[in-house]
Amino acid sequence: MITVQEAEAILFAHLLQWTEEEVALEEAQDRCLREAVYADRDFPPFARVSMDGIAIAFAAWEAGRRTFTVLGQVPAGAPPPSLRGLDTCWEVATGGVLPQGADTVVPYEQVRCADGEAVVLSQEVRLGQNVHPQGKDRRAGDVLLEVGTWLGPAQIALLATVGKHRVRVIRRPKIAVVATGDELVAVEEAPKPWQIRLSNPWAIAALLAPRFSVAERRHCPDDLSALRSTLLPLLCENEVVILTGGISAGKRDYVPQVLREGGAEIFFDKVAQRPGKPFLFAQTPSGTAIFALPGNPVSAFMCVVRYVLPWLQRAVGAPSSPPQWALLSEPLEFKPNLTWFVPVSTTHRDGALWAHPRPGNGSGDLANLHEATAFLEMPRERDCFAAGEVFRLWPYS
């Protein structure tokens, strides 16, 4: 049995590298960027009016002028006209181009316009006010997005504004999820008193979304022949296979046997942790990565949060998420020499993040996951954990 740190090191030593593909902008959301994106021109590309009003030359105001002849209106999207002397102005709209010769915008709230003239009422006007200078945000050629960036709404906006209607991203891996167990029935079925509905594949798919999608969800009974016929083809057809159940020491736990029959190399099959001690990682000669998780829902859930998601993120070339930490709100005791992932909810107090234990009733207490929002990683070889100590936090909600 290996430690949590050893398991993590083995996982990251066996990362897969998936190919790139070019997708349309509307398909780029929640994908990992594989090309640097540059500003194709200055941001903003012109001196931009940032408030409706009149555009004047500040030198005229500074010289004492308060009344200006209005030359007309300049709507957003129109080419910039020019002032015709220091005694003139243009009415301008937010988002439009600042007229040539003007350098300051006085908002309408500080102006009286009538009979072709504008009178500035404000006693305070500053040079350059209400003007967003050309190139203030970024210059043409600046890097806007680095390789490895996750593309969310802000990044999609940047791609659109530089005209990237097609973009290179990492191809999403094909992922299958298989739940094993004779006791499981489909969600839409009415379980008998000794059965339970299938939940692990739904939970795993939800944890992976939206950055990764599950191509197949399967259920297989605890039968060696059925497992062979279900699992062996999936190992050939997918790049990641996630299993739940069938990996412990029970007489009908056939998953390790079938994986070996499929040519997979098993790198570890137990981790010194609770929940989730029976946790297997393997790889086929063709490169398919296999995560075999316990069947208990809290155990499987935790293993996806702690191991599978960080592995997938690293495998697609994205930078690792920065670690999060929280202060324990109350003392805890845990005697086994295992790393303990205790469910917690979190609150912010006095500028710090506090974790409130929600240990529930063991690895089968699926309802308790709703009460918590994260797992707090408590190190092994300790029995007591004091309130106010800081520990690694693995949020999932």
C-alpha positions as a Python dict, from the first residue, in 0.01 Angstrom:
ca = {
    (1, 'M'): (0, 0, 0),
    (2, 'I'): (144, 335, -105),
    (3, 'T'): (99, 686, 34),
    (4, 'V'): (-113, 962, -117),
    (5, 'Q'): (203, 1144, -224),
    (6, 'E'): (344, 831, -390),
    (7, 'A'): (16, 774, -575),
    (8, 'E'): (15, 1132, -700),
    (9, 'A'): (376, 1101, -821),
    (10, 'I'): (301, 779, -1011),
    (11, 'L'): (-6, 932, -1173),
    (12, 'F'): (181, 1242, -1292),
    (13, 'A'): (466, 1024, -1419),
    (14, 'H'): (220, 856, -1657),
    (15, 'L'): (48, 1152, -1818),
    (16, 'L'): (-92, 1106, -2166),
    (17, 'Q'): (-50, 1364, -2440),
    (18, 'W'): (-346, 1415, -2671),
    (19, 'T'): (-331, 1568, -3015),
    (20, 'E'): (-444, 1915, -3108),
    (21, 'E'): (-736, 2018, -3322),
    (22, 'E'): (-875, 2337, -3469),
    (23, 'V'): (-1230, 2425, -3369),
    (24, 'A'): (-1473, 2704, -3443),
    (25, 'L'): (-1496, 2981, -3185),
    (26, 'E'): (-1841, 2865, -3073),
    (27, 'E'): (-1688, 2526, -2984),
    (28, 'A'): (-1388, 2663, -2792),
    (29, 'Q'): (-1555, 2719, -2453),
    (30, 'D'): (-1390, 2518, -2172),
    (31, 'R'): (-1111, 2393, -2399),
    (32, 'C'): (-735, 2414, -2342),
    (33, 'L'): (-560, 2656, -2578),
    (34, 'R'): (-265, 2526, -2780),
    (35, 'E'): (-153, 2848, -2951),
    (36, 'A'): (-52, 3185, -2820),
    (37, 'V'): (-297, 3462, -2912),
    (38, 'Y'): (-168, 3812, -2989),
    (39, 'A'): (-331, 4153, -3008),
    (40, 'D'): (-381, 4226, -3378),
    (41, 'R'): (-397, 4600, -3305),
    (42, 'D'): (-391, 4838, -3010),
    (43, 'F'): (-649, 4796, -2730),
    (44, 'P'): (-844, 5019, -2770),
    (45, 'P'): (-757, 5070, -3138),
    (46, 'F'): (-838, 5444, -3120),
    (47, 'A'): (-884, 5713, -2858),
    (48, 'R'): (-1222, 5599, -2731),
    (49, 'V'): (-1495, 5818, -2585),
    (50, 'S'): (-1600, 5671, -2248),
    (51, 'M'): (-1900, 5898, -2170),
    (52, 'D'): (-2167, 6076, -2374),
    (53, 'G'): (-2099, 6450, -2394),
    (54, 'I'): (-1902, 6707, -2592),
    (55, 'A'): (-1543, 6671, -2710),
    (56, 'I'): (-1327, 6981, -2672),
    (57, 'A'): (-962, 7084, -2671),
    (58, 'F'): (-856, 7122, -2309),
    (59, 'A'): (-641, 7421, -2403),
    (60, 'A'): (-961, 7617, -2478),
    (61, 'W'): (-1105, 7543, -2133),
    (62, 'E'): (-771, 7624, -1972),
    (63, 'A'): (-769, 7961, -2153),
    (64, 'G'): (-1110, 8044, -2001),
    (65, 'R'): (-1350, 7946, -2279),
    (66, 'R'): (-1684, 7804, -2158),
    (67, 'T'): (-1902, 7837, -2470),
    (68, 'F'): (-1838, 7622, -2778),
    (69, 'T'): (-1998, 7604, -3123),
    (70, 'V'): (-2141, 7255, -3178),
    (71, 'L'): (-2028, 7117, -3515),
    (72, 'G'): (-2260, 6816, -3504),
    (73, 'Q'): (-2290, 6468, -3358),
    (74, 'V'): (-2042, 6178, -3391),
    (75, 'P'): (-2213, 5843, -3328),
    (76, 'A'): (-2019, 5535, -3227),
    (77, 'G'): (-1884, 5360, -3535),
    (78, 'A'): (-1842, 5679, -3740),
    (79, 'P'): (-1499, 5798, -3865),
    (80, 'P'): (-1351, 6081, -3658),
    (81, 'P'): (-1411, 6440, -3776),
    (82, 'S'): (-1188, 6731, -3669),
    (83, 'L'): (-1238, 7037, -3454),
    (84, 'R'): (-1241, 7363, -3653),
    (85, 'G'): (-1074, 7577, -3395),
    (86, 'L'): (-1054, 7597, -3018),
    (87, 'D'): (-1402, 7750, -2998),
    (88, 'T'): (-1573, 7441, -3148),
    (89, 'C'): (-1682, 7101, -3016),
    (90, 'W'): (-1849, 6782, -3131),
    (91, 'E'): (-2120, 6590, -2952),
    (92, 'V'): (-1984, 6238, -2899),
    (93, 'A'): (-2121, 5900, -2791),
    (94, 'T'): (-1975, 5638, -2559),
    (95, 'G'): (-1762, 5394, -2757),
    (96, 'G'): (-1705, 5633, -3045),
    (97, 'V'): (-1378, 5778, -3177),
    (98, 'L'): (-1252, 6100, -3023),
    (99, 'P'): (-1256, 6376, -3289),
    (100, 'Q'): (-917, 6494, -3412),
    (101, 'G'): (-794, 6798, -3223),
    (102, 'A'): (-1001, 6710, -2915),
    (103, 'D'): (-849, 6559, -2604),
    (104, 'T'): (-1120, 6592, -2337),
    (105, 'V'): (-1487, 6496, -2303),
    (106, 'V'): (-1728, 6692, -2081),
    (107, 'P'): (-2036, 6481, -1999),
    (108, 'Y'): (-2383, 6604, -2089),
    (109, 'E'): (-2469, 6631, -1719),
    (110, 'Q'): (-2219, 6921, -1699),
    (111, 'V'): (-2321, 7095, -2024),
    (112, 'R'): (-2617, 7302, -2147),
    (113, 'C'): (-2677, 7260, -2521),
    (114, 'A'): (-2908, 7501, -2712),
    (115, 'D'): (-2919, 7685, -3045),
    (116, 'G'): (-2603, 7522, -3178),
    (117, 'E'): (-2394, 7608, -2877),
    (118, 'A'): (-2273, 7414, -2574),
    (119, 'V'): (-2201, 7589, -2246),
    (120, 'V'): (-1982, 7406, -1996),
    (121, 'L'): (-2134, 7442, -1648),
    (122, 'S'): (-1877, 7249, -1448),
    (123, 'Q'): (-1608, 7435, -1260),
    (124, 'E'): (-1371, 7140, -1282),
    (125, 'V'): (-1252, 6987, -1609),
    (126, 'R'): (-940, 6769, -1631),
    (127, 'L'): (-718, 6711, -1933),
    (128, 'G'): (-805, 6376, -2093),
    (129, 'Q'): (-1111, 6309, -1880),
    (130, 'N'): (-1359, 6054, -2014),
    (131, 'V'): (-1116, 5947, -2287),
    (132, 'H'): (-975, 5594, -2308),
    (133, 'P'): (-640, 5649, -2488),
    (134, 'Q'): (-540, 5433, -2784),
    (135, 'G'): (-325, 5140, -2670),
    (136, 'K'): (-390, 5206, -2301),
    (137, 'D'): (-487, 4842, -2233),
    (138, 'R'): (-261, 4649, -2471),
    (139, 'R'): (-36, 4724, -2767),
    (140, 'A'): (-46, 4550, -3105),
    (141, 'G'): (164, 4234, -3083),
    (142, 'D'): (120, 4187, -2708),
    (143, 'V'): (46, 3830, -2595),
    (144, 'L'): (-316, 3814, -2479),
    (145, 'L'): (-350, 3441, -2410),
    (146, 'E'): (-72, 3191, -2336),
    (147, 'V'): (-58, 2829, -2449),
    (148, 'G'): (-234, 2616, -2185),
    (149, 'T'): (-501, 2873, -2100),
    (150, 'W'): (-847, 2739, -2022),
    (151, 'L'): (-1095, 2918, -2245),
    (152, 'G'): (-1377, 3068, -2041),
    (153, 'P'): (-1609, 3360, -2118),
    (154, 'A'): (-1339, 3629, -2081),
    (155, 'Q'): (-1099, 3439, -2305),
    (156, 'I'): (-1371, 3376, -2567),
    (157, 'A'): (-1430, 3753, -2574),
    (158, 'L'): (-1059, 3814, -2640),
    (159, 'L'): (-1054, 3557, -2920),
    (160, 'A'): (-1354, 3724, -3080),
    (161, 'T'): (-1211, 4074, -3059),
    (162, 'V'): (-889, 3973, -3235),
    (163, 'G'): (-1079, 3787, -3507),
    (164, 'K'): (-990, 3431, -3404),
    (165, 'H'): (-1294, 3261, -3550),
    (166, 'R'): (-1103, 2931, -3541),
    (167, 'V'): (-862, 2833, -3265),
    (168, 'R'): (-622, 2547, -3188),
    (169, 'V'): (-705, 2350, -2873),
    (170, 'I'): (-623, 2013, -2718),
    (171, 'R'): (-855, 1743, -2839),
    (172, 'R'): (-1077, 1620, -2560),
    (173, 'P'): (-996, 1263, -2455),
    (174, 'K'): (-1260, 998, -2504),
    (175, 'I'): (-1368, 888, -2155),
    (176, 'A'): (-1580, 592, -2049),
    (177, 'V'): (-1722, 533, -1701),
    (178, 'V'): (-1817, 182, -1587),
    (179, 'A'): (-1994, 99, -1262),
    (180, 'T'): (-1982, -261, -1147),
    (181, 'G'): (-2215, -432, -902),
    (182, 'D'): (-2508, -672, -890),
    (183, 'E'): (-2690, -442, -651),
    (184, 'L'): (-2716, -154, -898),
    (185, 'V'): (-3016, -65, -1114),
    (186, 'A'): (-3072, 218, -1360),
    (187, 'V'): (-3187, 559, -1236),
    (188, 'E'): (-3528, 523, -1396),
    (189, 'E'): (-3592, 181, -1238),
    (190, 'A'): (-3762, 109, -907),
    (191, 'P'): (-3504, -77, -694),
    (192, 'K'): (-3596, -383, -494),
    (193, 'P'): (-3535, -358, -118),
    (194, 'W'): (-3185, -508, -161),
    (195, 'Q'): (-3088, -289, -458),
    (196, 'I'): (-2976, 73, -508),
    (197, 'R'): (-2992, 306, -805),
    (198, 'L'): (-2682, 379, -1008),
    (199, 'S'): (-2528, 713, -905),
    (200, 'N'): (-2149, 697, -946),
    (201, 'P'): (-2138, 743, -1326),
    (202, 'W'): (-2364, 1048, -1298),
    (203, 'A'): (-2154, 1199, -1021),
    (204, 'I'): (-1829, 1138, -1209),
    (205, 'A'): (-1963, 1287, -1532),
    (206, 'A'): (-2082, 1594, -1341),
    (207, 'L'): (-1743, 1636, -1173),
    (208, 'L'): (-1563, 1617, -1506),
    (209, 'A'): (-1798, 1860, -1681),
    (210, 'P'): (-1771, 2103, -1848),
    (211, 'R'): (-1403, 2067, -1938),
    (212, 'F'): (-1424, 1694, -2001),
    (213, 'S'): (-1715, 1488, -2122),
    (214, 'V'): (-1799, 1123, -2071),
    (215, 'A'): (-1854, 943, -2400),
    (216, 'E'): (-2001, 627, -2246),
    (217, 'R'): (-2167, 533, -1918),
    (218, 'R'): (-2194, 159, -1860),
    (219, 'H'): (-2308, -78, -1588),
    (220, 'C'): (-2173, -430, -1552),
    (221, 'P'): (-2278, -699, -1302),
    (222, 'D'): (-2020, -875, -1084),
    (223, 'D'): (-1973, -1148, -1341),
    (224, 'L'): (-1634, -1235, -1492),
    (225, 'S'): (-1764, -1308, -1840),
    (226, 'A'): (-1983, -998, -1847),
    (227, 'L'): (-1697, -781, -1726),
    (228, 'R'): (-1467, -916, -1996),
    (229, 'S'): (-1719, -848, -2271),
    (230, 'T'): (-1788, -496, -2140),
    (231, 'L'): (-1448, -376, -2030),
    (232, 'L'): (-1203, -518, -2284),
    (233, 'P'): (-1359, -337, -2584),
    (234, 'L'): (-1376, -13, -2386),
    (235, 'L'): (-1003, -30, -2321),
    (236, 'C'): (-946, -27, -2696),
    (237, 'E'): (-1205, 237, -2781),
    (238, 'N'): (-1128, 501, -2513),
    (239, 'E'): (-829, 695, -2388),
    (240, 'V'): (-947, 706, -2027),
    (241, 'V'): (-1159, 445, -1850),
    (242, 'I'): (-1292, 514, -1501),
    (243, 'L'): (-1437, 220, -1309),
    (244, 'T'): (-1615, 207, -976),
    (245, 'G'): (-1641, -109, -771),
    (246, 'G'): (-1500, -456, -819),
    (247, 'I'): (-1142, -381, -705),
    (248, 'S'): (-1136, -486, -339),
    (249, 'A'): (-1068, -831, -193),
    (250, 'G'): (-1412, -980, -253),
    (251, 'K'): (-1450, -1309, -438),
    (252, 'R'): (-1648, -1133, -714),
    (253, 'D'): (-1411, -836, -751),
    (254, 'Y'): (-1284, -922, -1099),
    (255, 'V'): (-1162, -585, -1225),
    (256, 'P'): (-785, -637, -1163),
    (257, 'Q'): (-797, -980, -1328),
    (258, 'V'): (-972, -850, -1641),
    (259, 'L'): (-737, -552, -1667),
    (260, 'R'): (-438, -787, -1665),
    (261, 'E'): (-607, -1003, -1928),
    (262, 'G'): (-636, -687, -2138),
    (263, 'G'): (-262, -629, -2112),
    (264, 'A'): (-282, -341, -1864),
    (265, 'E'): (6, -271, -1629),
    (266, 'I'): (-119, -201, -1276),
    (267, 'F'): (97, 61, -1105),
    (268, 'F'): (-79, 52, -768),
    (269, 'D'): (-401, -87, -624),
    (270, 'K'): (-419, 48, -268),
    (271, 'V'): (-352, 391, -120),
    (272, 'A'): (-312, 467, 251),
    (273, 'Q'): (-616, 694, 271),
    (274, 'R'): (-971, 706, 394),
    (275, 'P'): (-1201, 704, 215),
    (276, 'G'): (-1078, 537, -102),
    (277, 'K'): (-814, 287, 11),
    (278, 'P'): (-890, 38, -271),
    (279, 'F'): (-781, 266, -560),
    (280, 'L'): (-613, 127, -871),
    (281, 'F'): (-428, 299, -1152),
    (282, 'A'): (-321, 115, -1465),
    (283, 'Q'): (-234, 169, -1830),
    (284, 'T'): (-267, -46, -2140),
    (285, 'P'): (16, -90, -2394),
    (286, 'S'): (-175, 140, -2631),
    (287, 'G'): (-181, 413, -2365),
    (288, 'T'): (-534, 397, -2224),
    (289, 'A'): (-531, 524, -1868),
    (290, 'I'): (-746, 333, -1617),
    (291, 'F'): (-869, 468, -1285),
    (292, 'A'): (-1046, 196, -1085),
    (293, 'L'): (-1219, 351, -784),
    (294, 'P'): (-1409, 202, -492),
    (295, 'G'): (-1779, 147, -538),
    (296, 'N'): (-1877, 342, -227),
    (297, 'P'): (-1999, 680, -355),
    (298, 'V'): (-1802, 908, -121),
    (299, 'S'): (-1482, 715, -191),
    (300, 'A'): (-1527, 733, -567),
    (301, 'F'): (-1623, 1100, -547),
    (302, 'M'): (-1316, 1190, -343),
    (303, 'C'): (-1078, 1002, -573),
    (304, 'V'): (-1209, 1191, -875),
    (305, 'V'): (-1166, 1526, -698),
    (306, 'R'): (-821, 1446, -556),
    (307, 'Y'): (-665, 1248, -841),
    (308, 'V'): (-859, 1215, -1165),
    (309, 'L'): (-939, 1581, -1226),
    (310, 'P'): (-585, 1710, -1151),
    (311, 'W'): (-443, 1434, -1373),
    (312, 'L'): (-672, 1521, -1663),
    (313, 'Q'): (-597, 1890, -1629),
    (314, 'R'): (-222, 1828, -1634),
    (315, 'A'): (-256, 1580, -1923),
    (316, 'V'): (-419, 1835, -2153),
    (317, 'G'): (-132, 2075, -2095),
    (318, 'A'): (-306, 2324, -1869),
    (319, 'P'): (-127, 2466, -1566),
    (320, 'S'): (-221, 2306, -1238),
    (321, 'S'): (-479, 2488, -1033),
    (322, 'P'): (-318, 2675, -742),
    (323, 'P'): (-353, 2483, -415),
    (324, 'Q'): (-614, 2598, -171),
    (325, 'W'): (-582, 2591, 206),
    (326, 'A'): (-825, 2633, 493),
    (327, 'L'): (-818, 2656, 872),
    (328, 'L'): (-981, 2377, 1066),
    (329, 'S'): (-1269, 2519, 1268),
    (330, 'E'): (-1276, 2256, 1544),
    (331, 'P'): (-1041, 1988, 1678),
    (332, 'L'): (-1055, 1640, 1526),
    (333, 'E'): (-915, 1298, 1614),
    (334, 'F'): (-840, 1017, 1369),
    (335, 'K'): (-649, 710, 1491),
    (336, 'P'): (-576, 506, 1174),
    (337, 'N'): (-238, 566, 1011),
    (338, 'L'): (-403, 691, 693),
    (339, 'T'): (-442, 1023, 516),
    (340, 'W'): (-795, 1131, 601),
    (341, 'F'): (-1007, 1326, 354),
    (342, 'V'): (-1279, 1469, 572),
    (343, 'P'): (-1581, 1632, 406),
    (344, 'V'): (-1612, 1997, 506),
    (345, 'S'): (-1814, 2306, 433),
    (346, 'T'): (-1634, 2640, 421),
    (347, 'T'): (-1693, 2998, 532),
    (348, 'H'): (-1490, 3318, 514),
    (349, 'R'): (-1425, 3486, 847),
    (350, 'D'): (-1181, 3760, 943),
    (351, 'G'): (-1011, 3741, 607),
    (352, 'A'): (-949, 3365, 626),
    (353, 'L'): (-1114, 3052, 485),
    (354, 'W'): (-1242, 2816, 754),
    (355, 'A'): (-1329, 2449, 706),
    (356, 'H'): (-1615, 2304, 912),
    (357, 'P'): (-1607, 1922, 935),
    (358, 'R'): (-1904, 1732, 799),
    (359, 'P'): (-1773, 1375, 845),
    (360, 'G'): (-2108, 1207, 786),
    (361, 'N'): (-2160, 834, 833),
    (362, 'G'): (-1881, 685, 626),
    (363, 'S'): (-1802, 631, 259),
    (364, 'G'): (-2156, 521, 176),
    (365, 'D'): (-2317, 842, 302),
    (366, 'L'): (-2388, 996, -37),
    (367, 'A'): (-2634, 1250, 109),
    (368, 'N'): (-2354, 1400, 320),
    (369, 'L'): (-2176, 1519, 5),
    (370, 'H'): (-2456, 1769, -34),
    (371, 'E'): (-2390, 1909, 314),
    (372, 'A'): (-2019, 1955, 239),
    (373, 'T'): (-1843, 2147, -39),
    (374, 'A'): (-1487, 2014, -21),
    (375, 'F'): (-1250, 1759, 128),
    (376, 'L'): (-986, 1865, 382),
    (377, 'E'): (-669, 1654, 351),
    (378, 'M'): (-551, 1552, 699),
    (379, 'P'): (-197, 1408, 698),
    (380, 'R'): (-127, 1055, 819),
    (381, 'E'): (90, 960, 1118),
    (382, 'R'): (-106, 1200, 1336),
    (383, 'D'): (-396, 1137, 1571),
    (384, 'C'): (-499, 1489, 1669),
    (385, 'F'): (-568, 1797, 1460),
    (386, 'A'): (-611, 2127, 1641),
    (387, 'A'): (-858, 2402, 1562),
    (388, 'G'): (-690, 2681, 1371),
    (389, 'E'): (-439, 2455, 1192),
    (390, 'V'): (-413, 2496, 815),
    (391, 'F'): (-466, 2200, 580),
    (392, 'R'): (-496, 2144, 205),
    (393, 'L'): (-848, 2191, 70),
    (394, 'W'): (-996, 2009, -229),
    (395, 'P'): (-1318, 2189, -325),
    (396, 'Y'): (-1584, 2035, -545),
    (397, 'S'): (-1872, 2280, -509),
}
